[in-house]
Amino acid sequence: MCYIAEGRAGACDRYANEGGDLVRLDPLTILENREDDTPLVPFLDRDWDGALVSGEDHFVTAIGSGTTYPDYKPAPFIVAAPVRGVDMITVVTEGIFSYCGAKVKIDTDRHLGPECAPVRADGEVIGHVTTSEYGSQMLSLGGVEHLTGGSKKEGRATCAALLALCNCEEVALTIDGGAEIAVRAGAAPVVNGVREERMRVGCGSATIGMFAAQWKGLVDEVVVVDDHITGVVSEHQAGKVIDWAPTGIRIRGRRSTPGRYFQVAEPGTGWGGTNLTDPLAILDPWRDAAWPGLSLLMVSTTGENAAYYELNDDLVPVQKEMPERLLPSVARIEENCEPALASVLFMAGAGGSLRSGVTENPVSLTRSVQSRLTRVTCGGAPVTIWPGGGITLMADVTQMPKDAFGYVPTPALVAPIEFTMTAEDYAALGGHMDYVMPLSEALKGATGRQLDHRLAGRRAERAKDGTPWPALPGTRRGERAAQ
């Protein structure tokens, strides 16, 4: 239903008109399972002699394969290959996803915005801030309501942002009532123009628990400032266990258990994810147990902020130069903070009619996936399948080959998806057995009878380090995995 002029590409940038033929602009991507450092050629131009090719060496991904839409026909590639003596079949297609989005994890101690606050790209709302996690802020972006449920401009902005994020490109986002951020999967996030370096070692209480023994004898009191739980070592259970003497310190905020305080300040981009620039603002006047000369270390959960004080004769903290004896402990906090990264998980519901490209009875595929007889991958990358009905998946976009995602003007994302199972299980679920081709034919560039366009070529990609080989035989639920 697309009209493409001679010599021009379609609106999706995935197909073009070349002399009246529909031509795929992106090459079919094939993973190679290689452990040596031999460089990979841009295209697989080797001649295959038709001999049996093992699926342990090559895996045909869905990237560049084409779609089955409208999904009454078999998938573009249904490939058979032996793996460890087991006949395996991989069904390959590019799925068109309206029900999709991205879950974004941003490692930062800074407050990005209130929970449920709208997240914008190019001025359009494309998602919201969701519940934060330990040392990270979380965003939920995309989804069918933003892609197709709002204005045309909102849908286009959402699709463009998701496409860029999933292809590991940087995207500028703004959060209502919060920060301006720049996010790219696998890179440090930028918050209000400042690139983050590290995520926190833990909350203030956890930091006390980890380092209390290293501070004893070096300083009289330690306060770890944190937006979540601010810790005070002399009151904390860790301090009690090692016989830390009380100091008479008093903290503003809501006391939880001894040495642990909530709501000491408002969220922000200052000390420990609070809005504090002066940590002394959380102290009330000291009790009579305090004494002149009492030493106090105040430090954030990343070690980025630290200050040293001593009480004067009026029991008022006076800032002094950080003593040499305390520098190693502050550096130890920094050392235990992992590098800050932004992580992007593509999330989608692989339902609808794309399952018809695998089998004539779509629910049989769903049940096979739920029973773990069928392994699902995205561009060869492993996915997490949510329990419950349907095929709801999440995948780390950094584990996929470059430019794995495309789009259609619906707007919707086009994402690679592969279903791998034994030949026996594929036949049992009513698979399109007449369209199965040997891996050697797929490597030659052969196409199934259901395709009506020409491939742009074949691209070799080395499998990502540390990821499982996608074609390996799986195990049925309840069976012990083979070692």
C-alpha positions, -999 to +999 in steps of 0.1 A: +000+000+000+030+023-002+037+043-033+074+048-039+087+068-069+114+055-091+148+058-075+133+070-042+131+054-007+098+049+011+087+068+042+101+041+064+136+044+048+136+006+047+125+000+011+132+017-023+120+015-059+148+004-082+136-001-117+102-011-106+115-036-081+110-033-043+145-033-028+154-037+008+178-010+018+193-027+049+213-059+045+202-091+062+224-094+093+240-127+102+258-134+135+291-152+134+302-172+165+339-165+163+365-163+191+394-151+171+402-115+161+398-121+124+380-090+110+346-095+096+340-084+060+310-060+055+291-085+035+290-123+034+303-127-001+317-162+003+304-190-019+288-219-002+290-254-017+256-265-003+272-286+024+255-288+057+263-257+078+262-258+116+240-233+135+268-232+160+288-209+137+261-187+121+227-173+131+204-155+108+189-126+126+157-107+116+176-075+110+171-067+073+149-097+067+117-079+060+083-083+076+053-106+071+028-078+072+000-083+064+007-113+085-012-140+066+020-155+051+050-173+065+080-154+080+107-142+055+132-168+067+125-201+084+160-216+087+171-251+097+205-260+110+221-287+133+233-274+167+252-299+190+235-328+171+200-313+174+181-302+144+170-266+152+148-242+134+148-204+137+119-183+124+130-148+115+109-117+109+109-080+116+080-072+138+060-040+136+053-029+171+028-003+182+027-018+217+063-011+225+085+013+244+117+017+264+125+013+300+154+036+307+177+033+338+198+064+345+225+059+371+226+091+391+223+103+427+206+134+415+169+140+414+156+141+378+120+148+385+090+138+407+075+104+402+049+103+374+062+136+359+059+138+321+090+133+301+093+152+268+112+150+236+109+179+211+083+194+235+060+164+232+052+141+261+066+107+253+065+090+288+069+096+325+092+092+355+086+059+372+096+044+406+133+049+412+157+021+420+188+017+441+212+044+428+192+050+396+163+070+383+139+052+360+119+064+330+091+046+312+089+059+276+067+052+246+038+028+246+008+027+224-009+057+241+019+080+231+026+064+197-010+064+184-033+076+212-024+113+210-017+139+184+002+131+152+031+153+164+032+134+197+033+100+179+061+112+156+081+126+185+076+094+205+086+071+176+117+092+167+129+092+203+124+055+207+141+047+174+171+068+184+173+053+219+170+017+207+197+023+181+220+036+208+219+072+197+218+101+221+184+117+228+177+150+246+148+148+271+132+172+295+113+164+326+084+186+338+094+202+371+128+185+369+160+181+349+172+183+313+190+151+304+208+136+275+207+098+273+225+072+252+225+035+260+258+024+273+271+059+280+272+082+310+240+103+312+242+141+311+221+159+337+216+197+333+247+198+311+269+179+335+281+144+327+275+119+355+306+100+367+293+075+393+263+060+409+260+060+447+276+032+467+244+028+486+220+049+508+234+068+537+226+040+561+242+014+539+273+036+536+276+037+574+273+000+575+301-005+550+326+020+563+319+025+600+348+004+612+372+023+589+362+056+604+364+046+641+393+063+659+398+088+631+367+111+636+341+116+663+311+117+641+301+109+605+269+119+587+263+104+552+238+128+535+213+111+513+179+120+499+166+085+508+181+076+542+207+098+558+230+079+581+245+089+615+273+066+626+271+072+664+234+063+665+235+036+638+235-001+647+268-004+630+282+022+654+267+005+684+282-028+675+317-013+674+312+008+706+311+042+689+306+068+716+275+091+714+281+127+703+249+145+711+242+152+674+206+160+663+194+157+627+164+174+612+141+150+594+119+120+601+137+095+623+132+059+611+153+036+633+184+047+652+209+065+630+186+065+600+167+096+589+141+102+561+132+135+545+162+156+557+158+179+527+140+182+494+151+161+464+176+179+441+209+179+424+230+187+455+245+166+482+233+130+481+205+137+457+191+165+480+187+202+472+215+209+498+245+230+490+253+234+527+250+201+546+249+218+580+213+228+572+202+194+583+217+198+618+198+211+649+217+224+679+238+198+695+229+181+728+248+185+761+268+153+753+288+172+726+321+189+734+343+217+719+367+203+694+344+174+684+353+164+649+326+158+622+328+144+587+299+150+564+300+131+531+276+122+502+268+087+491+291+091+461+320+108+479+316+136+454+308+160+483+327+159+516+334+184+543+352+183+577+341+204+607+351+209+644+328+223+671+339+256+686+334+266+723+297+274+715+293+239+699+289+254+665+305+235+636+333+253+619+346+240+586+383+230+585+406+216+559+400+179+553+426+160+574+449+136+556+437+108+578+401+110+563+410+113+527+414+075+521+379+068+535+363+094+512+383+080+483+371+045+493+335+056+489+343+069+454+361+037+446+331+016+455+307+036+433+303+021+398+305+042+367+272+059+358+255+046+327+222+049+309+206+016+301+178+012+276+156-019+275+133-023+245+100-036+257+072-050+235+043-073+232+050-098+205+014-107+200-010-099+172-006-114+138+032-117+135+027-151+152+010-162+120+044-160+103+055-188+126+024-211+127-011-213+114-023-216+150-008-185+167-017-195+203+005-226+199+036-203+196+026-183+227+023-215+247+056-228+233+073-196+244+057-197+278+067-234+282+103-225+272+103-248+243+109-218+220+136-193+227+129-157+217+158-133+207+160-098+193+187-095+167+203-125+183+203-108+218+187-126+247+154-113+260+135-115+293+100-129+288+074-117+313+053-144+330+016-144+323-003-143+291+011-133+257+047-128+247+059-097+265+096-092+262+124-069+272+159-068+256+191-048+262+196-027+231+234-026+236+234-064+230+220-061+195+238-054+163+241-018+151+210-002+137+188-031+146+156-010+147+135+008+121+101+024+119+070+027+099+049+059+096+020+044+116+040+054+137+055+022+151+089+007+156+102-022+135+122-046+156+139-079+149+125-110+165+136-146+162+120-177+175+143-208+178+132-243+187+139-279+178+126-291+144+104-316+162+088-289+184+083-266+153+064-293+135+044-301+166+032-265+169+020-264+133+049-245+118+052-237+081+074-267+073+071-262+035+090-230+039+119-243+059+153-237+042+188-250+051+211-224+067+234-227+038+207-213+015+201-184+038+238-176+039+238-176+001+211-150+002+183-173-009+148-161+001+117-179+009+089-182-016+069-157+004+092-128-003+085-104-031+114-080-028+152-082-033+176-082-003+202-054-001+229-079+008+242-097+038+261-083+067+283-102+091+284-093+128+304-109+155+283-121+184+285-099+214+309-110+241+292-126+271+259-133+255+246-168+250+246-182+214+210-178+203+208-210+184+216-234+212+190-260+221+169-251+250+154-272+278+117-280+285+103-266+317+112-288+346+142-303+328+177-296+341+198-274+318+226-292+301+260-281+313 
